[in-house]
Amino acid sequence: MKHLLLGIVTLTLSGCFGQGDKIHTVDELMADQALLAKITSECRNNPGALRQTPNCQNAEAAHWKLWLRTTPGG
């Protein structure tokens, strides 16, 4: 129980200290569908400002890799 509480506090605090600025790799995004969807949504909602950011480029690459895996012959 103590470890669970510590984990929750750590995750909560990490959101307060610029964790959104972390650059996620393509592999990280492929492994975390929720994070990929969040970043993709943000990028599509503001393409002029975000299109060339590393996270948007990595999210696009992760999206295409996942799509290729699900297509026949991919």
C-alpha positions in Angstrom: 0.0 0.0 0.0 2.9 2.3 0.8 4.4 1.7 -2.6 1.1 2.4 -4.3 0.8 5.7 -2.6 4.3 6.7 -3.4 3.7 5.8 -7.0 0.6 7.9 -7.2 2.3 10.9 -5.6 5.3 10.6 -7.9 3.1 10.5 -11.0 1.0 13.4 -9.8 4.1 15.5 -9.1 5.7 14.6 -12.4 2.8 16.3 -14.2 3.5 19.5 -12.3 7.1 19.9 -13.3 7.2 20.0 -17.1 6.7 16.3 -17.8 4.7 17.4 -20.9 8.0 18.7 -22.4 9.5 15.2 -22.4 10.3 14.0 -25.9 8.9 10.5 -26.3 10.5 8.0 -28.6 8.6 6.2 -31.4 8.9 2.9 -29.4 7.5 4.5 -26.3 4.6 5.9 -28.2 4.0 2.5 -29.9 3.9 0.9 -26.5 1.5 3.4 -24.9 -1.6 3.8 -27.1 -3.2 6.3 -24.7 -0.1 8.6 -24.9 0.1 8.2 -28.6 -3.6 9.2 -29.0 -3.2 12.2 -26.7 -0.1 13.5 -28.5 -1.6 12.8 -32.0 -4.8 14.7 -31.0 -2.8 17.7 -29.7 -0.7 17.8 -32.9 -3.8 17.6 -35.2 -5.6 20.3 -33.2 -2.7 22.8 -33.6 -0.6 21.7 -36.6 0.8 25.1 -37.4 2.6 25.4 -34.0 3.2 21.7 -33.3 3.7 19.9 -36.6 7.5 20.1 -36.5 8.0 19.3 -32.8 9.8 16.0 -32.0 6.8 14.6 -30.2 4.5 15.2 -33.2 7.0 13.7 -35.6 7.6 10.7 -33.4 3.8 10.2 -32.9 3.3 10.3 -36.7 6.0 7.7 -37.2 4.6 5.5 -34.4 1.1 5.8 -35.9 2.4 4.7 -39.3 4.4 1.8 -37.9 1.4 0.6 -36.0 -0.8 1.0 -39.1 1.7 -1.0 -41.2 1.6 -3.8 -38.6 -2.2 -4.2 -38.9 -2.4 -4.1 -42.7 -2.3 -7.4 -44.6 1.2 -8.1 -45.7 2.6 -5.4 -43.4 
